[in-house]
Every structure is written in C-alpha cells, then in structure tokens.
Amino acid sequence: MRIYLDNNATTPLHPEVLETLGAALRDVYGNASSIHNEGQAARRLIEEARESVARLIGAAARDLVFTSGGTESNNAALYGVLAASERPHIVTTSIEHPSVAEALRGRDVTSVAPSRSGRVDAAAVVAAIRPETKLVAMMLANNETGVLQPVAEVAWVCRERGIHLHCDAVQAAGRIDFDVESLGADTVALSAHKLHAPKGIGALWVRRGLSLAPHLVGGAQERRRRAGTENVPLAAAFGVAANRARDQGVREQIRTLRDDFESRLPGTHVVNGADVPRVPNTSNVTFPNADGEGIVIALDLAGVAVSTGSACSSGRVEPSSVLLAMGLTPSEAKSTIRFSLSRFTTAAEIDVVVGLLETIVPRAVRS
Ligand SMILES: Cc1ncc(COP(=O)(O)O)c(C=O)c1O
C-alpha cells in the first residue's frame, strides 16, 4: 500500500468524480453547440458543472470560462490583459508559479519578495505600484508552503487605481473558503486536478464587464473567450469535485491530521510558514543539514510519496526558488520536504510516516 502525501502536485480522483467522468465519456458525446438532443444533453451537463465550480468561489456561473488547467488560466488572464497596453509595468511576487512567472518574463516587472515565513507584505506590493502599472499578479496560496497571501488587502488599492489584479487561486480553491467578491481580484485562475478531478481542465473567472483579449480564437464557445469544442466530461468531473471540495468537515479533518503530523516530527526541524495563515493540507519542513533528495528517495522506497520543492522544479537539482525567495540558504532549501495531505489521508498513514521519518531523517543528516 502506498501513502500519497504529494497532493499539491496533483491528487487522485475522487470515486464519485471517476464515476461521473466515465458515464459522461460513455453517454454524453454530443457537441454542446449542437441543437439536437445529444448536443443539449452535453450543454446541460457543462452548464451544471459551471454552476458547481462557480459556487465553490462564490461566483456567477456565466463569469467562468473553462480552460485546460491552471497554466492556461494564468496565461489567458495575463496575456489577455497585457495585449491591451504597449509597455505596461507589472507588479508580482517572487513566489508565483512558473505559469505566471514565465508569462511575465522579459517584461517590466517589479517582483516583491516574501518574509521568511513565506508571506508577501501587502504594503510592499502596494509600494511597488507605479503610475504606469497596469497589472498586479499575486497568488492566493503558495504551492510549496501553502502560505496564504494578502490578495484582498492589495485588491482595493488596485481597484481604486484602475489596475488589473490577477490571482492564481489554484492551490487555494477547495482548501479554504473564499469568494471572488471579497477577494477583489479581476481574474482568478483555478485547476481541477488539485481537488480530486482529472488533469487537463481548469477555469478562469473574469469579472463581469471586463474586456479581456481572447487567447484562443475560432468558434464562439465560452462566450467567445475560449474557442474550441468544450470537453464536457472533464468539465462534469470538475463540477462534481468542486461540490465535494466544499465540505468544511473534510478540511478540518485534514488540518487536524496535518497539525498532529507537525507536532510529532522528529529531531531538529523548522515548519516553514507555521506562524502565518496557511491552507490546512500543507506542511513544508526543513530538516537542517539533511539531504532532502535522500529523504524523498528513502520515503519512496518505503512506500511514501512526498516532494522537495514544487513538482515542476523536482527532477532538476536547483533548490526551490520559492524557498530561496523566503531567505532560506541553498543548503536549507535542499534540506526541505513538502508533505501535502488530502481528504484520503488517514491517521494510520500519518503514524507510519512519522515512524519512518524517525529513522530516515537522522541517517540523512550530513555530519
Ligand atoms: C499555484 C499553481 N498555479 C498554477 C498551476 C498550474 O496548474 P495546471 O497544472 O492545471 O496547469 C499549479 C500546478 O502545479 C500551481 O500549483
């Protein structure tokens, strides 16, 4: 039996999601733009899914565009806004996901670093805004530390000054409660595979009345914001996952397990972001002088999946840029492990992982 604690990289499917997906792939093959029965069945399913995903973030369904995932949602929002201005100045944070950071590369960007806790100071973001700033891009929850960022505190300043605020909420949706109005962003990116739905589907919420250049042109699908025949089964799966993700009890159960795990961690260690608000499922831990890669491999051999840094940067030997931005040394960053829990994590699994760490961590410490 494997123990999977890498749910910030991706999650296994919820059984109900799998059932919905299978049934839709088999039965709902119509094109949602067709007027016949098969087409209308597909249309109903996708609109029902849109309602469900919108409800997760307190939004109106008609303001939600289905995309192929978080990367496309982030790219669509950023390129859509930037298409409208010549040489815009952009404010962002130095802990954004590559799907935001790379989309802004080569532009006139001011990047605001977080504190040692992993939280970016709202006042520092506001201070970086210039008269020619057109866009602020700021994530809601960081993928490596789970630390929540003060997006709402920045939002009202952006609103006052007519600056577009984009928020990557991929790691926050379904893990904490938020609604688009109190968040105050103009565009919000979501991804389904972080909440027990399949890879390859996401959504972009766009504030009503906002004109955003479409990133895919062709047919009139998705209110002309994203051309291409809709993937109805994936959207339906996302809808069911969004409904399940609203369960507060599950979030509390995950938080209890995570807090219990952290209270039982062996040896000298630092839980990064423990002193600031975080999503309930993430534990980012530095074991000083330990070989993080060695711990990941030893845990994997023992049946446990965890990660060092983000999935996108693992496979490369460089230390996590998020941890470096927080002020960890390269050696500390390489001694850091991300444990990310889900609704399927059990107390018995936490017992096993704590037990394994008690033997693995001391062996991984460099003398
Ligand atoms: C914070 C964040 N933004 C965006 C993405 C990209 O989402 P997707 O994998 O659906 O393209 C991820 C995925 O790792 C993420 O963690």
The ligand as an SDF file (V2000), in Angstrom:
LIG
                    3D

 16 16  0  0  0  0  0  0  0  0999 V2000
   -0.0540   27.6530   -7.7970 C   0  0  0  0  0  0  0  0  0  0  0  0
   -0.2220   26.9250   -9.0970 C   0  0  0  0  0  0  0  0  0  0  0  0
   -0.5860   27.6100  -10.1890 N   0  0  0  0  0  0  0  0  0  0  0  0
   -0.7530   27.0050  -11.3730 C   0  0  0  0  0  0  0  0  0  0  0  0
   -0.5310   25.6540  -11.5330 C   0  0  0  0  0  0  0  0  0  0  0  0
   -0.6970   25.0200  -12.8830 C   0  0  0  0  0  0  0  0  0  0  0  0
   -1.8920   24.2940  -12.9700 O   0  0  0  0  0  0  0  0  0  0  0  0
   -2.0590   23.1520  -14.0890 P   0  0  0  0  0  0  0  0  0  0  0  0
   -1.1840   22.0200  -13.6570 O   0  0  0  0  0  0  0  0  0  0  0  0
   -3.5210   22.8010  -14.0480 O   0  0  0  0  0  0  0  0  0  0  0  0
   -1.6600   23.7500  -15.3770 O   0  0  0  0  0  0  0  0  0  0  0  0
   -0.1260   24.8940  -10.4250 C   0  0  0  0  0  0  0  0  0  0  0  0
    0.1500   23.4430  -10.5780 C   0  0  0  0  0  0  0  0  0  0  0  0
    1.0890   22.9140  -10.0450 O   0  0  0  0  0  0  0  0  0  0  0  0
    0.0270   25.5480   -9.1680 C   0  0  0  0  0  0  0  0  0  0  0  0
    0.4080   24.8800   -8.0880 O   0  0  0  0  0  0  0  0  0  0  0  0
  1  2  1  0
  2  3  1  0
  2 15  2  0
  3  4  2  0
  4  5  1  0
  5  6  1  0
  5 12  2  0
  6  7  1  0
  7  8  1  0
  8  9  2  0
  8 10  1  0
  8 11  1  0
 12 13  1  0
 12 15  1  0
 13 14  2  0
 15 16  1  0
M  END
$$$$
